[in-house]
Amino acid sequence: MDRSGILNYAHDFLRAAVEKAFAPDEDRRDDLRIRLADHFEAEPISARTCDELPWLLWDTELFARLGPAC
């Protein structure tokens, strides 16, 4: 499902299957969140980066990276 350019799964069972296959535990999910944070940090500032980056850093408890750039 496409919501304003952001892809999302329409069914919970599909979301759960993808999570089980690619991010089976919290450590793997944190690794993926950090990779996403790195990606958004390298992008030019936009509404999307302002939405995503703080949430990703907060969720992975990388509070120091929330510093002066935000």
Backbone as a printed PyTorch tensor [residue, N CA C, xyz], in Angstrom:
tensor([[[  0.8490,  -1.1650,   0.0000],
         [  0.0000,   0.0000,   0.0000],
         [  0.9040,   1.2400,   0.0000]],

        [[  0.5860,   2.2000,  -0.8120],
         [  1.3590,   3.4200,  -0.9370],
         [  0.5980,   4.5540,  -0.2460]],

        [[  1.2280,   5.1300,   0.7780],
         [  0.6250,   6.2640,   1.4890],
         [  1.5700,   7.4530,   1.3830]],

        [[  1.2690,   8.3400,   0.4790],
         [  2.0880,   9.5380,   0.2550],
         [  3.5510,   9.1870,  -0.0200]],

        [[  3.7800,   8.1540,  -0.7910],
         [  5.1250,   7.7610,  -1.1580],
         [  5.7910,   6.8110,  -0.1830]],

        [[  5.1210,   6.4710,   0.9110],
         [  5.6650,   5.5370,   1.8970],
         [  4.9460,   4.2110,   1.7330]],

        [[  5.7200,   3.1640,   1.4740],
         [  5.1210,   1.8430,   1.2830],
         [  4.8360,   1.2020,   2.6390]],

        [[  3.6950,   0.5510,   2.7430],
         [  3.2760,  -0.0870,   3.9780],
         [  2.5220,  -1.3600,   3.6220]],

        [[  2.4950,  -2.3060,   4.5590],
         [  1.7730,  -3.5560,   4.3280],
         [  0.3110,  -3.3910,   4.7150]],

        [[ -0.5710,  -3.8970,   3.8780],
         [ -2.0010,  -3.7470,   4.1020],
         [ -2.5370,  -4.7560,   5.1120]],

        [[ -1.8320,  -5.8540,   5.3200],
         [ -2.3150,  -6.9090,   6.2120],
         [ -1.2740,  -7.2010,   7.2930]],

        [[ -1.7510,  -7.3960,   8.5170],
         [ -0.8550,  -7.6710,   9.6320],
         [ -0.0720,  -8.9630,   9.4430]],

        [[ -0.7050,  -9.9890,   8.8610],
         [  0.0080, -11.2600,   8.6950],
         [  1.1900, -11.1160,   7.7480]],

        [[  1.0690, -10.2730,   6.7330],
         [  2.1840, -10.0420,   5.8130],
         [  3.2920,  -9.2630,   6.5130]],

        [[  2.9170,  -8.2450,   7.2760],
         [  3.8900,  -7.4660,   8.0440],
         [  4.6500,  -8.3790,   9.0080]],

        [[  3.9400,  -9.2730,   9.6980],
         [  4.5690, -10.1940,  10.6550],
         [  5.5170, -11.1630,   9.9520]],

        [[  5.1450, -11.6420,   8.7770],
         [  6.0040, -12.5660,   8.0330],
         [  7.2950, -11.8880,   7.5900]],

        [[  7.2050, -10.6590,   7.1260],
         [  8.4010,  -9.9170,   6.7050],
         [  9.2860,  -9.6360,   7.9170]],

        [[  8.6730,  -9.2460,   9.0250],
         [  9.4460,  -8.9910,  10.2410],
         [ 10.1650, -10.2550,  10.7060]],

        [[  9.4740, -11.3780,  10.6840],
         [ 10.0800, -12.6480,  11.1060],
         [ 11.2500, -13.0310,  10.1980]],

        [[ 11.1230, -12.7780,   8.9120],
         [ 12.1660, -13.1510,   7.9540],
         [ 13.3810, -12.2230,   8.0110]],

        [[ 13.1600, -10.9170,   8.1840],
         [ 14.2600,  -9.9610,   8.0530],
         [ 14.6990,  -9.3130,   9.3560]],

        [[ 13.8500,  -9.3060,  10.3760],
         [ 14.1870,  -8.6750,  11.6540],
         [ 13.6040,  -9.4980,  12.8000]],

        [[ 14.1310, -10.7110,  12.9840],
         [ 13.5180, -11.6400,  13.9340],
         [ 13.6860, -11.2770,  15.4100]],

        [[ 14.6780, -10.4230,  15.7190],
         [ 14.8580, -10.0640,  17.1250],
         [ 15.1550,  -8.5760,  17.2560]],

        [[ 15.1440,  -8.0800,  18.4930],
         [ 15.3010,  -6.6440,  18.7330],
         [ 16.6660,  -6.1370,  18.2890]],

        [[ 17.7160,  -6.9380,  18.4320],
         [ 19.0500,  -6.5060,  17.9840],
         [ 19.0680,  -6.2700,  16.4820]],

        [[ 18.4650,  -7.1580,  15.7240],
         [ 18.4110,  -6.9970,  14.2560],
         [ 17.5610,  -5.7890,  13.8840]],

        [[ 16.4470,  -5.5870,  14.5980],
         [ 15.6050,  -4.4100,  14.3210],
         [ 16.3760,  -3.1210,  14.6020]],

        [[ 17.1350,  -3.1000,  15.7020],
         [ 17.9450,  -1.9180,  16.0030],
         [ 18.9980,  -1.6750,  14.9260]],

        [[ 19.6460,  -2.7480,  14.4610],
         [ 20.6250,  -2.5980,  13.3730],
         [ 19.9850,  -1.9680,  12.1440]],

        [[ 18.8030,  -2.4310,  11.7910],
         [ 18.1060,  -1.8780,  10.6230],
         [ 17.6860,  -0.4350,  10.8600]],

        [[ 17.2510,  -0.1220,  12.0610],
         [ 16.8690,   1.2670,  12.3780],
         [ 18.0760,   2.1980,  12.2990]],

        [[ 19.2360,   1.7250,  12.7710],
         [ 20.4520,   2.5400,  12.7080],
         [ 20.8600,   2.7690,  11.2600]],

        [[ 20.7560,   1.7450,  10.4240],
         [ 21.0550,   1.9190,   8.9940],
         [ 20.1150,   2.9420,   8.3620]],

        [[ 18.8390,   2.8760,   8.7290],
         [ 17.8840,   3.8600,   8.2120],
         [ 18.2120,   5.2610,   8.7220]],

        [[ 18.5750,   5.3730,   9.9880],
         [ 18.9430,   6.6790,  10.5470],
         [ 20.1520,   7.2480,   9.8040]],

        [[ 21.1440,   6.3980,   9.5350],
         [ 22.3170,   6.8470,   8.7690],
         [ 21.8980,   7.3670,   7.3980]],

        [[ 20.9750,   6.6600,   6.7730],
         [ 20.4890,   7.0730,   5.4530],
         [ 19.8060,   8.4470,   5.5310]],

        [[ 18.8770,   8.6000,   6.4700],
         [ 18.1480,   9.8680,   6.5650],
         [ 19.0620,  11.0140,   6.9960]],

        [[ 20.0890,  10.7100,   7.7900],
         [ 21.0280,  11.7350,   8.2140],
         [ 21.8530,  12.2560,   7.0380]],

        [[ 22.1220,  11.4020,   6.0670],
         [ 22.9080,  11.7920,   4.8920],
         [ 22.0700,  12.5450,   3.8540]],

        [[ 20.7550,  12.4590,   3.9480],
         [ 19.8690,  13.1230,   2.9960],
         [ 19.7390,  14.6110,   3.3190]],

        [[ 19.4040,  15.4340,   2.3320],
         [ 19.1030,  16.8420,   2.6220],
         [ 17.8840,  16.9280,   3.5660]],

        [[ 17.8640,  17.9590,   4.3680],
         [ 16.7560,  18.1310,   5.3100],
         [ 15.4540,  18.3020,   4.5430]],

        [[ 14.4610,  17.5080,   4.9410],
         [ 13.1320,  17.5820,   4.3340],
         [ 12.1120,  17.2380,   5.4160]],

        [[ 10.8520,  17.3520,   5.0790],
         [  9.8010,  16.9810,   6.0310],
         [  9.9330,  15.5140,   6.4160]],

        [[ 10.2930,  14.6840,   5.4640],
         [ 10.4260,  13.2500,   5.7350],
         [ 11.5820,  12.9740,   6.6830]],

        [[ 12.7520,  13.5890,   6.4530],
         [ 13.8820,  13.3570,   7.3490],
         [ 13.5940,  13.8920,   8.7510]],

        [[ 12.8790,  14.9980,   8.8330],
         [ 12.5210,  15.5530,  10.1420],
         [ 11.5300,  14.6620,  10.8840]],

        [[ 10.7280,  13.9110,  10.1580],
         [  9.8130,  12.9560,  10.7950],
         [ 10.5350,  11.6780,  11.2050]],

        [[ 11.3380,  11.1370,  10.3160],
         [ 11.9250,   9.8100,  10.5110],
         [ 13.1460,   9.8010,  11.4250]],

        [[ 14.0850,  10.6940,  11.2130],
         [ 15.3630,  10.6280,  11.9110],
         [ 15.2300,  10.7000,  13.4330]],

        [[ 14.5430,  11.6620,  14.0010],
         [ 14.4370,  11.6900,  15.4700],
         [ 13.7950,  10.4200,  16.0400]],

        [[ 12.7550,   9.9250,  15.3780],
         [ 12.0900,   8.7180,  15.8690],
         [ 13.0500,   7.5350,  15.8600]],

        [[ 13.7920,   7.3550,  14.7770],
         [ 14.7290,   6.2400,  14.6730],
         [ 15.8250,   6.3270,  15.7290]],

        [[ 16.3610,   7.5260,  15.9560],
         [ 17.4150,   7.6850,  16.9530],
         [ 16.8770,   7.4920,  18.3670]],

        [[ 15.6830,   7.9640,  18.6310],
         [ 15.0660,   7.7850,  19.9430],
         [ 14.7790,   6.3040,  20.1980]],

        [[ 14.2440,   5.6290,  19.2070],
         [ 13.8630,   4.2290,  19.3510],
         [ 15.0660,   3.3210,  19.5770]],

        [[ 16.2300,   3.7000,  19.0470],
         [ 17.4440,   2.9080,  19.2390],
         [ 18.2830,   3.4450,  20.4000]],

        [[ 17.7630,   4.4420,  21.0870],
         [ 18.4140,   5.0490,  22.2600],
         [ 19.7690,   5.6610,  21.9300]],

        [[ 19.8940,   6.1920,  20.7260],
         [ 21.0950,   6.9270,  20.3240],
         [ 20.8550,   8.4180,  20.5710]],

        [[ 20.6300,   8.7540,  21.8400],
         [ 20.2140,  10.0960,  22.2120],
         [ 21.2570,  11.1540,  21.8580]],

        [[ 22.5330,  10.8060,  21.9060],
         [ 23.5960,  11.7720,  21.6040],
         [ 23.4850,  12.2890,  20.1710]],

        [[ 23.0030,  11.4530,  19.2690],
         [ 22.8550,  11.8640,  17.8690],
         [ 21.6600,  12.7890,  17.6610]],

        [[ 20.8430,  12.9640,  18.6760],
         [ 19.7130,  13.8870,  18.5860],
         [ 20.1290,  15.3250,  18.8990]],

        [[ 21.4080,  15.5510,  19.1280],
         [ 21.9520,  16.8210,  19.5580],
         [ 21.6980,  18.0050,  18.6500]],

        [[ 22.6920,  18.8410,  18.4500],
         [ 22.5660,  20.1380,  17.7910],
         [ 21.9640,  20.1010,  16.3830]],

        [[ 22.0940,  19.0000,  15.6640],
         [ 21.5620,  18.9500,  14.3010],
         [ 20.0380,  19.0000,  14.2820]],

        [[ 19.3920,  18.6540,  15.3730],
         [ 17.9280,  18.6170,  15.3920],
         [ 17.3610,  19.8980,  15.8700]]])
